[in-house]
């Protein structure tokens, strides 16, 4: 016959471990993972092209105890995508209402290259933040 001693303590530790990587702790870890990407976007954001560096942020879009979705970008800036991807230059009003295309504004990508450059750093930062949360839970 096998006897397990300390089962209650083990159960308490597992619950603490689960809680250490859930909810607000998960959100904090995911946002920590966003920092390398956000910093690189900030460095690459072109000055004087409709992008205000103060618009750049990492924001929580949705979360529950087991999931956290964030967005990284120029929230509230209706021109950021035009800078990133380029656009037609239209004069005389909107297209279809008297406006005509008079040129093309080339893309000036700054978000995607920043992501491509730092995605591994983001994973490392997320992992480190989770490791700290887990170690703190283990010490309780």
N, C-alpha and C positions, 0 to 999 in steps of 0.2 A: 504494500500500500504506500502511496506517495502522499505526503502531507506538505502543503504549501503554507509557509508562515509569512506574514507580512503582506498578504494579499490586499488588504485595505490600503496600506501605504502605497503599494504598486499601482493600484487603481487610481489613487489620488494623484500620483505622479503622471500617469498617462493622461488624465483629464487636464492637468496643468499644462502638459506638453501640447495637447490639442488646442487648448485655449490660447497658448502663447503664439500660435500662428493663425489665429482666426480674428475676424472682425476688425477692430481698430488696429491691432498689431499687424494684421495682414495688409491693411491699407497703408500703414506707415512704411512697411517693407517695400511694397510695390512703388510707392512714391519715392523712396530712397533709390530704387532701381531706375527711376525716371531721371534722376539728377544728371548723370553723365550725358544723356541725350539732350536734355534741356540746355545744359551748359554749352554743348556743341552747336545747337541751333542758335543760341544767343550770339555766339562768336561768329557764326556764318551769316546772320541776318543782315541783309544789305541796308545801309543807312540811306535815308532820303528816298525810299522807293515805296512809301505807303506802309512800311512796317515799323511799328513802334516797339522797341525792345521791351517796353513795359507791358505790352500785350502778351508776351510769351509766358506760358505757365504750364504746369502739369496739374491737371484737375481730376478729381474723382468723378467719374460719370455714373457709376452704379456700384453698389457693394451690398453684400450680406455677410453672414458669418463665415462662409467658405469661398467667396468669390469677391474679386475687386477688379473693376475695369476703369482704366484711366485714359485720359487723352492728353497729348502733349502738342502744343502748337500756339498759334496766335489767336486765342479766343477773343471774340468781340471785334476782330479786325476783318472787315468785309473785303479787304484787298489782298490779304496774304496769299490766297490761292492764285490770284492773278500774277503776283510776283513769282511764285514758285513755278507755275506752268506756262507763263506767258499768256498773251491775249491779243485779239484784234484791236486796232486803234480805229475808232468809229467817229466820224464827224457829222454834224447836221442832225443829231437826234439818234434815238435807238434804231437799230436795224429793224426794218419792216415798218418804220414810221418816219421815213424820210432820211434816215442815217445811211451813210455809205462807208465802207471799209476804205481807209486811206493808208493803212500800214499795219505792220505787225510788231508787237512789243515782244522781244525774245524772252524766254524763260530765264529766271535767275534762281535755280534751285538752291535751297538752303536747309529745308527740313529733311528731305530724303537723304542727301549726302551726310548730314549730321547723324541720322539714324544708322545708316550703313557703317559709318565710321565707329560708332560707339555701342552698337547693340550687344557685343560681347561684354563690354564694361558694364552695361546695364544689368545683364544677367548676373555678373559677378557681384555688383552692388546689392541686388535683390537677395542673392544667396547669403551674402555677409550679414545683411540686416536680419534675415531669418535665423541665421546661425546664432546671432547675439540673443534674439528672442528665445530660442530653444535653450541656450545655455543658462539664461536667467531663470527660465522655468525649471530647469533641472536643479538649480541651486536652491529653489524654494522648498 
